Amino acid sequence: MKEQKNTKKPFFYYYALVLLIVVVLNALVVPYINRLSSKIAEVDYGTFLSMVESGDVTKVEIDDKQIAFLSKSNEGTVYITGKMDDPNLVDRLRSSENEIKFSKVNPKESSTFLNAVLSWVLPLLFFIGIGRLLSKQLQKKIGSSGAMQFGKSNAKVYVEAQTGKRFEDVAGQDEAKEALTEIVDFLHNPKKYEEIGALMPKGALLVGPPGTGKTLLAKAVAGEAKVPFFSISGSEFVEMFVGMGAAKVRDLFKQAQEKAPCIVFIDEIDTIGKKRDGAGGMGGNDEREQTLNQLLSEMDGFDARKGVVILAATNRPESLDRALLRPGRFDRRIPVELPDLAGREAILKVHAKNVRVEDNIDFNAIARATAGASGAELANIINEGALRAVKNGRNKTSQDDLEEAVEVVIAGYQRKNAVISPKEKKIVSYHEIGHALVAAKQTDSAPIHKITIIPRTSGALGYTMQVAEEEQFLLSKEEAFNKIVTFTGGRAAEEIIFNTFTTGAANDIEQATKLARAMVTRYGMSEEFDMMALESVNNPYLGGDTSLACSSGTSNKIDDEVLRIIKMAHEKAVNILKENEDKLHELAAYLLEKEAITGEEFMEILNK
């Protein structure tokens, strides 16, 4: 897509106009200034007549009050004398020995124009130039809220072009593309829907986590439909002055109806579409509510048959006002979720088209190692892999580059200059083998992919990566419990071998506690509370923050139940490691020597 050209005249137009005025004034004023800059001498009338008779005068200008003349003997001087009542002056000038050029001028007429130019035009141009300069500087400081921008929507307008986005550029969102295909068909063939009496939904709301491609989908719809595409962020409606947001909404819909059929895309609509709490006018909420009310009014006011489709994106749908989501406004809600295994593989292949890669790349392996990654993160992995190839002096991206890029995204870059004492390095080695050994000895656990004790910039001194063979959508009680057991495996290894506790298990403790609490409060996996919902997720797309929905007494019982689950998991991990202590020593020593081993190497030693 390319941005539509602005109809406003460029700065060069005004520059050329000012230059033309300067040239014209220069032609009129310079002679006058040159005359003023010449040396002037006043003489009496008799001297003037004597110089005329002697042939020393070359040019004479006569006006109503004085006579100005030039001398042959002193060319740099302009002589001035008072005008006398001399009827024979013209005859004297003609009868002179030399040919004297003489003329009569009206200084009042000539000086009137020059005085007007010098007194009015030049100062006016000067102040206009200063005013425009100050206005531009002010607009740069206050953004688009300048005095000449009030009420303008500032929407970026894109038109269909050969480089525009299409549905083929969007991978991993087949369901969302199918839902949007109907909108494209309506914009192409509106008569087909008019004949049966069907109306196209006025608005479609794209809902999903950050980085899943909501904006890209909206641009792809415009590219497929080949119609103008208005793009604006919800934050651009929020202004310091009351009423400006509503004015921008009116201007946006006015432009859209003028260019119908078209698509209007409002990104982060939750900025202006939050639920109204009845506190308008207090704390500055009145401006936001006015903007929302104007948006609701405009969506009711335009005719869907004209081909104006409103698309909006948000990752906080629970915060939107109910009036915005009712039928007749945003009729259709399209989820844009995190991609599954097939979707991640397709996304990796789409972004790899723009990068030189080797022929033997296994995108399925990379997709399996990136469960839960968004489209933006997958694009970043491809880019990080290409950067690593360049850094290592190669002109193609290899499988190792992409696998290292996955680790960079998950755990950060390697801290090659980090100095760790041999004692701490040994503890980290046993800690990571503890995780891996506990996971391998449980049936409902993902296979080990890689174990490393190389420090990372995220703060991790080492990590164990597990990659499931297949995509998993459900988590059973046994699998959840075994995950907690694996989390406690690192600490259990420290206890058995070193008889101490370290801070290295901090993240493991956090993850184990979070999962155990979810088992009790949300998943109904506790005999104490059965299927009772004790916790609710406030924002599933942004961190998944939760809030308890129970009494303080019940909250204490929840803590006791969570503690019981964690203790059971910890005890199981200790028992597994004690039963396989010989393998724990052997694998830890091997990892300490190699610093990084693959899942195949780990399983080969374990099963030997």
C-alpha positions in Angstrom: 0.0 0.0 0.0 1.2 3.5 -0.6 0.1 6.6 1.1 -2.1 8.9 -0.8 -0.5 12.2 -1.9 -1.6 15.3 0.0 -3.3 18.0 -2.0 -1.7 20.8 0.0 0.8 22.8 -2.1 4.4 22.1 -1.3 6.7 24.6 0.4 8.6 25.1 -3.0 5.4 26.7 -4.4 5.5 29.5 -1.7 9.3 29.8 -2.0 9.0 30.5 -5.8 6.3 33.0 -5.2 8.3 35.0 -2.7 11.4 34.8 -5.0 9.3 36.3 -7.9 8.2 39.2 -5.7 11.8 39.8 -4.6 13.0 39.9 -8.3 10.3 42.4 -9.3 11.0 44.7 -6.3 14.7 44.4 -7.0 14.1 45.7 -10.6 12.2 48.7 -9.3 14.0 49.6 -6.1 17.6 49.0 -7.0 17.8 52.0 -9.4 16.3 54.2 -6.7 18.7 53.0 -4.1 21.6 53.5 -6.5 20.5 57.0 -7.0 20.3 57.6 -3.3 23.8 56.2 -2.8 25.3 58.7 -5.3 27.1 61.9 -4.1 24.7 64.9 -4.2 25.8 68.5 -4.5 23.6 71.6 -4.3 24.5 74.5 -6.6 22.7 77.8 -7.5 20.8 78.3 -10.6 23.5 80.6 -12.1 26.1 77.9 -11.8 23.8 75.5 -13.5 23.4 77.9 -16.5 27.2 78.5 -16.6 27.8 74.7 -16.8 25.2 74.4 -19.5 26.8 77.1 -21.6 30.2 75.6 -21.2 29.0 72.2 -22.4 29.8 70.4 -19.1 26.2 69.1 -18.5 25.2 65.7 -20.0 21.8 64.9 -18.6 19.0 67.0 -16.9 15.8 65.9 -15.1 13.3 68.6 -14.3 10.4 68.2 -11.8 8.1 70.6 -10.1 10.5 71.8 -7.4 14.0 71.2 -8.5 16.4 70.4 -11.3 18.8 67.5 -11.2 21.7 67.2 -13.6 24.9 65.3 -14.3 28.3 66.8 -15.1 30.8 65.5 -17.6 33.7 66.6 -15.5 32.5 64.9 -12.3 30.4 61.8 -13.2 30.0 60.5 -9.7 28.1 63.6 -8.5 24.4 64.5 -8.9 23.9 68.2 -8.9 20.7 69.7 -7.7 19.5 73.3 -8.0 16.2 75.0 -7.4 13.7 75.5 -10.2 13.4 79.1 -11.5 10.8 80.8 -13.7 12.9 80.5 -16.8 10.8 80.1 -20.1 14.1 80.0 -22.2 15.6 77.0 -20.3 14.6 74.5 -23.0 16.1 76.7 -25.7 19.4 76.9 -23.7 19.5 73.2 -23.3 19.0 72.7 -27.1 21.5 75.3 -28.1 24.3 73.9 -25.9 27.5 72.7 -27.6 26.9 69.1 -26.4 23.7 67.1 -26.8 22.0 67.3 -23.5 19.4 64.7 -22.6 16.7 66.3 -20.6 13.2 65.2 -19.4 10.5 66.2 -17.1 9.4 63.7 -14.4 6.6 63.6 -11.8 8.3 62.6 -8.5 5.0 62.3 -6.7 3.8 59.5 -8.9 7.1 57.5 -8.9 7.7 57.9 -5.2 4.2 56.9 -4.3 4.6 53.4 -5.6 8.1 53.1 -4.2 6.9 54.4 -0.8 4.0 51.9 -0.8 6.4 49.1 -1.5 8.9 50.1 1.1 6.4 51.1 3.7 3.8 48.3 3.4 4.6 45.4 1.1 8.1 44.6 2.3 7.3 44.8 6.0 4.1 42.7 5.4 6.1 40.0 3.6 8.7 40.0 6.4 6.1 39.5 9.1 4.3 36.8 7.0 7.6 34.9 6.7 8.4 35.2 10.4 4.8 34.1 11.2 5.0 31.0 9.0 8.4 30.0 10.5 7.2 30.4 14.0 4.0 28.4 13.2 6.0 25.5 11.8 8.2 25.4 14.8 5.2 25.5 17.1 3.5 22.6 15.2 6.7 20.5 15.5 6.6 21.0 19.3 2.9 20.3 19.9 2.4 17.7 17.2 -0.8 17.7 15.3 -2.8 19.8 17.8 -1.8 23.1 16.2 -4.3 25.8 15.6 -4.7 24.9 11.9 -5.1 21.2 12.7 -8.0 21.3 15.2 -10.8 19.0 14.1 -8.8 17.1 11.5 -8.7 13.4 11.8 -5.0 13.0 10.7 -5.9 9.6 9.4 -3.3 8.0 7.1 -4.9 7.3 3.7 -3.6 4.4 1.7 -4.6 3.4 -1.8 -4.4 0.1 -3.6 -1.1 -0.5 -5.2 1.1 -3.3 -6.6 3.0 -3.4 -3.4 -0.1 -3.7 -1.2 -0.7 -6.4 1.3 -2.9 -9.4 0.3 -4.3 -12.4 2.1 -1.4 -14.5 0.9 0.9 -12.3 3.0 -1.0 -13.3 6.1 -0.3 -16.8 7.4 -1.5 -18.7 10.4 -4.9 -16.9 10.6 -7.1 -19.0 8.2 -10.2 -18.6 10.3 -9.9 -14.8 10.5 -9.2 -14.5 6.7 -12.3 -16.6 6.0 -14.4 -14.3 8.1 -13.0 -11.2 6.4 -13.4 -12.7 2.9 -17.1 -12.0 3.0 -16.4 -8.3 3.6 -14.1 -8.3 0.5 -16.8 -10.0 -1.6 -19.3 -7.4 -0.5 -17.0 -4.5 -1.6 -16.5 -6.2 -4.9 -20.1 -7.3 -5.6 -22.5 -5.2 -3.5 -25.5 -5.8 -5.9 -25.4 -9.5 -5.1 -26.2 -8.7 -1.5 -28.7 -5.9 -2.3 -30.8 -8.3 -4.4 -31.5 -10.6 -1.5 -31.8 -7.7 1.0 -28.7 -8.6 3.0 -26.7 -5.8 4.7 -23.0 -6.0 5.3 -21.9 -5.7 8.9 -21.0 -2.1 9.6 -18.1 -3.0 11.7 -15.8 -5.9 12.5 -13.7 -6.1 15.6 -10.4 -7.9 15.5 -9.5 -9.3 18.9 -6.4 -11.0 20.0 -3.0 -10.8 21.7 -0.3 -8.3 20.6 1.7 -9.3 17.5 -0.8 -11.7 16.0 -1.3 -9.6 12.8 -4.5 -7.6 13.4 -3.3 -4.5 11.6 -1.8 -6.7 8.8 -5.2 -8.4 8.3 -6.9 -5.0 8.0 -4.4 -3.9 5.3 -4.8 -7.2 3.5 -8.6 -6.7 3.4 -8.1 -3.3 1.7 -5.5 -4.8 -0.7 -7.9 -7.6 -1.7 -10.8 -5.2 -2.1 -8.7 -2.6 -3.9 -10.4 0.3 -2.1 -9.0 3.3 -0.1 -7.8 2.4 3.4 -8.0 4.9 6.3 -5.7 4.0 9.2 -5.8 5.8 12.5 -4.9 5.0 16.1 -7.4 5.4 18.9 -4.9 7.5 20.8 -4.9 10.1 18.0 -8.5 11.0 18.9 -7.6 12.0 22.5 -6.9 15.7 22.7 -6.1 18.2 25.4 -9.0 20.4 24.4 -12.6 19.3 25.0 -14.5 18.5 21.8 -11.5 18.0 19.5 -11.7 14.2 19.7 -15.4 14.3 18.6 -14.5 16.7 15.8 -11.8 14.3 14.5 -14.4 11.5 14.5 -16.8 13.6 12.4 -14.0 14.6 10.0 -12.9 10.9 9.6 -16.4 9.7 8.7 -16.9 12.6 6.4 -13.8 11.7 4.5 -14.7 8.0 4.4 -18.2 8.7 3.0 -16.6 10.9 0.3 -14.3 8.1 -0.8 -16.8 5.2 -0.4 -16.4 2.3 -0.9 -13.5 2.3 1.5 -12.3 0.7 4.8 -11.7 2.6 8.0 -9.3 1.0 10.4 -9.1 2.2 14.1 -6.2 0.5 15.9 -6.3 0.2 19.7 -9.9 1.3 19.8 -10.0 0.6 23.6 -8.3 4.0 24.0 -11.6 5.8 23.2 -14.1 2.9 23.6 -13.7 2.1 27.3 -16.8 1.5 29.4 -18.5 4.6 30.6 -18.6 4.7 34.4 -20.9 7.7 34.9 -18.1 9.9 36.1 -18.1 12.2 33.0 -16.6 15.6 33.6 -14.4 14.5 36.5 -10.8 13.9 36.1 -10.9 14.6 32.3 -13.2 11.7 31.4 -15.6 14.0 29.7 -13.5 14.4 26.6 -13.1 10.6 26.1 -16.8 10.0 26.6 -17.7 12.8 24.1 -15.4 11.1 21.6 -17.0 7.7 22.2 -20.5 9.2 21.9 -19.6 10.8 18.6 -18.2 7.5 17.3 -21.4 5.7 18.3 -23.5 8.4 16.6 -21.5 8.3 13.4 -21.7 4.5 13.2 -25.5 4.7 13.4 -25.6 7.6 10.9 -23.9 6.1 7.8 -25.5 3.7 5.4 -23.7 0.3 5.2 -24.9 -0.1 1.6 -22.5 2.7 0.5 -19.6 0.4 1.2 -18.0 2.0 4.2 -16.6 -0.8 6.4 -15.3 -0.1 9.9 -12.5 -2.4 11.2 -11.1 -2.0 14.7 -8.4 -3.9 16.6 -7.9 -4.3 20.4 -6.3 -6.7 22.8 -8.6 -5.6 25.7 -12.1 -6.5 24.5 -13.4 -6.8 28.1 -12.9 -3.0 28.6 -15.0 -1.9 25.6 -18.4 -0.2 26.2 -21.4 -2.5 25.5 -23.0 0.1 23.3 -20.0 -0.2 20.9 -20.4 -4.0 20.6 -24.2 -4.2 20.0 -25.5 -5.3 16.6 -25.6 -2.4 14.2 -22.2 -1.2 15.2 -19.5 -3.8 15.5 -21.6 -6.7 14.4 -18.9 -9.2 14.0 -16.1 -10.2 16.4 -13.2 -11.9 14.7 -10.6 -13.6 17.0 -7.0 -13.3 15.9 -5.4 -15.8 18.3 -1.9 -17.1 18.7 -1.1 -19.5 15.8 -1.0 -23.2 16.2 1.8 -25.6 15.0 0.7 -25.5 11.3 0.2 -21.7 11.5 3.6 -21.1 13.1 5.3 -23.2 10.4 3.4 -21.2 7.7 4.4 -17.9 9.2 8.0 -18.9 9.4 7.9 -19.8 5.7 6.3 -16.5 4.7 9.0 -14.4 6.5 11.7 -16.7 5.2 10.8 -15.7 1.6 12.6 -12.4 2.1 15.7 -14.1 3.6 18.3 -16.3 2.0 18.1 -19.7 3.7 19.7 -23.1 3.1 17.6 -25.7 1.4 17.5 -28.2 4.3 15.7 -25.9 6.8 13.3 -27.8 9.0 10.6 -25.2 9.7 8.5 -27.8 11.6 11.2 -28.2 14.2 11.4 -24.5 14.7 7.6 -24.3 14.9 7.5 -27.0 17.6 10.1 -25.2 19.6 8.1 -21.9 19.6 4.8 -22.9 21.1 2.9 -19.8 22.2 4.8 -17.5 20.0 3.0 -14.7 18.1 3.5 -13.9 14.4 5.7 -10.9 15.3 7.9 -13.0 17.5 8.3 -15.6 14.7 9.3 -12.8 12.2 11.8 -11.7 14.8 13.3 -15.2 15.0 13.8 -15.3 11.2 15.5 -11.9 11.4 17.7 -12.9 14.3 18.8 -16.0 12.5 19.7 -14.0 9.4 21.7 -11.5 11.6 23.6 -14.4 13.2 24.5 -15.8 9.7 25.9 -12.4 8.7 27.8 -12.2 12.0 29.4 -15.6 11.3 30.4 -14.6 7.7 27.9 -16.7 5.9 25.5 -15.6 3.1 22.7 -18.0 3.9 20.8 -18.7 7.1 21.2 -22.3 8.5 19.2 -24.5 10.8 21.6 -23.7 13.6 21.1 -20.0 13.2 17.3 -20.4 13.6 17.6 -22.7 16.6 20.0 -20.2 18.3 17.5 -17.4 17.4 14.8 -19.3 19.2 17.0 -19.4 22.3 17.7 -15.7 21.9 14.0 -14.9 21.9 13.3 -17.2 24.8 16.3 -16.6 27.1 18.3 -13.7 25.6 21.8 -13.6 24.1 24.7 -15.6 25.5 26.8 -13.8 28.1 30.2 -15.0 26.8 32.2 -12.8 29.2 30.3 -13.8 32.3 32.7 -15.2 34.9 31.1 -18.0 37.1 33.1 -19.8 39.7 33.7 -23.5 39.3 31.5 -24.2 42.4 28.5 -22.2 41.1 28.9 -23.8 37.6 28.8 -27.2 39.2 25.6 -26.3 41.1 24.0 -25.0 37.9 24.9 -28.2 36.1 23.3 -30.4 38.7 20.3 -28.1 38.8 19.6 -28.3 35.1 20.2 -32.1 34.9 17.8 -32.4 37.9 15.1 -30.8 35.7 15.9 -32.9 32.7 16.2 -36.2 34.6 12.8 -35.7 36.5 11.1 -34.8 33.2 12.6 -37.9 31.4 11.5 -40.3 34.1 7.8 -39.2 33.9 5.5 -40.6 31.2 3.4 -37.4 30.7 6.2 -35.0 30.0 7.6 -33.4 26.8 10.9 -34.8 25.5 14.2 -32.9 26.3 15.4 -30.8 23.4 18.5 -29.1 24.8 20.3 -28.5 28.1 22.8 -25.6 28.6 24.6 -23.9 31.5 25.8 -21.0 29.3 24.5 -17.8 31.0 22.0 -15.6 29.1 21.3 -11.9 29.2 17.8 -12.6 30.7 19.6 -13.5 33.9 19.3 -17.3 33.5 22.5 -19.2 34.4 21.2 -22.2 32.4 18.0 -23.7 31.2 16.4 -27.0 30.0 14.3 -26.8 26.9 11.5 -29.3 26.3 9.7 -29.6 22.9 6.5 -31.5 22.6 6.2 -33.8 19.5 2.6 -32.6 18.8 0.5 -29.5 19.5 -1.3 -29.8 22.8 -4.5 -27.9 23.5 -5.7 -29.6 26.7 -3.8 -30.2 30.0 -4.8 -33.1 32.1 -4.5 -33.2 35.9 -1.6 -35.7 35.7 0.2 -33.6 33.1 -0.1 -30.4 35.2 1.1 -32.2 38.3 4.1 -33.6 36.4 5.0 -30.1 35.2 5.2 -29.0 38.8 7.3 -32.0 39.6 9.7 -31.0 36.8 9.8 -27.4 38.1 10.9 -28.7 41.5 13.6 -31.0 40.0 16.3 -28.4 40.0 15.9 -27.5 43.7 15.7 -31.2 44.6 19.0 -31.9 42.9 20.7 -29.1 44.9 19.3 -30.6 48.2 20.5 -34.1 47.4 24.0 -33.3 46.2 24.9 -30.1 48.0 22.5 -30.2 51.0 21.7 -26.6 50.5 19.3 -24.1 48.8 20.3 -21.4 46.2 18.5 -18.6 44.5 18.7 -20.3 41.2 15.3 -21.9 41.7 13.4 -18.5 42.0 11.8 -18.7 38.6 11.0 -22.4 39.1 9.2 -21.7 42.4 7.2 -18.9 40.7 6.1 -21.1 37.8 5.2 -24.1 40.1 3.2 -21.9 42.4 1.3 -20.3 39.6 0.4 -23.6 38.0 -0.6 -25.2 41.3 -2.8 -22.2 42.1 -4.5 -22.4 38.7 -5.2 -26.1 39.3 -7.1 -25.2 42.5 -8.8 -22.0 41.6 -9.5 -22.2 37.8 -9.1 -25.8 36.6 -11.1 -27.6 39.3 -8.3 -30.1 39.8 -8.6 -30.1 43.6 -10.6 -32.6 45.7 -11.0 -29.9 48.3 -13.0 -27.5 46.1 -14.1 -29.8 43.3 -15.4 -27.7 40.3 -15.8 -24.4 42.2 -14.5 -21.3 40.4 -12.4 -19.3 42.8 -10.5 -17.0 40.5 -11.3 -15.1 37.2 -8.9 -13.9 34.5 -9.2 -10.1 34.0 -7.2 -9.7 30.8 -6.5 -12.9 28.9 -4.6 -11.2 26.1 -2.3 -9.0 28.2 -0.6 -11.0 30.9 -3.7 -12.9 32.1 -4.0 -11.1 35.5 -6.4 -12.8 37.9 -8.5 -11.8 40.8 -9.9 -14.0 43.6 -13.7 -14.4 43.9 -14.0 -15.8 47.3 -13.9 -15.0 51.0 -10.8 -14.5 53.1 -11.4 -17.8 54.9 -11.6 -19.6 51.5 -8.5 -17.9 50.4 -6.6 -19.4 53.3 -7.8 -22.8 52.4 -6.6 -22.2 48.8 -3.1 -21.4 50.1 -3.1 -24.7 52.1 -4.2 -26.7 49.1 -1.6 -25.1 46.8 1.1 -25.8 49.4 0.0 -29.5 49.6 0.3 -29.9 45.8 3.7 -28.3 45.7 5.0 -30.4 48.6 3.8 -33.6 46.9 5.5 -32.6 43.7 8.7 -31.7 45.5 8.7 -35.1 47.3 8.2 -37.0 44.0 11.1 -35.1 42.4 13.4 -36.0 45.3 12.5 -39.7 45.1 13.1 -39.8 41.3 16.6 -38.3 41.7 17.6 -40.5 44.6 16.6 -43.5 42.5 18.8 -42.3 39.6 21.6 -40.7 41.5 24.3 -42.4 39.5 22.9 -41.0 36.3 22.5 -37.6 37.9 26.3 -37.5 38.6 27.2 -38.9 35.2 25.0 -36.5 33.2 26.0 -33.5 35.4 29.7 -34.2 34.8 29.1 -34.5 31.1 27.1 -31.2 30.9 29.8 -29.4 33.0 32.4 -30.5 30.5 30.4 -29.7 27.3 28.3 -26.7 28.7 25.5 -27.5 26.2 24.1 -30.9 25.1 21.2 -31.9 22.9 18.3 -34.1 23.9 19.7 -37.0 21.9 23.0 -36.9 23.8 21.1 -36.7 27.1 18.9 -39.7 26.3 21.8 -41.7 25.0 23.7 -41.4 28.3 20.5 -42.0 30.3 19.6 -45.2 28.5 23.2 -46.5 28.3 
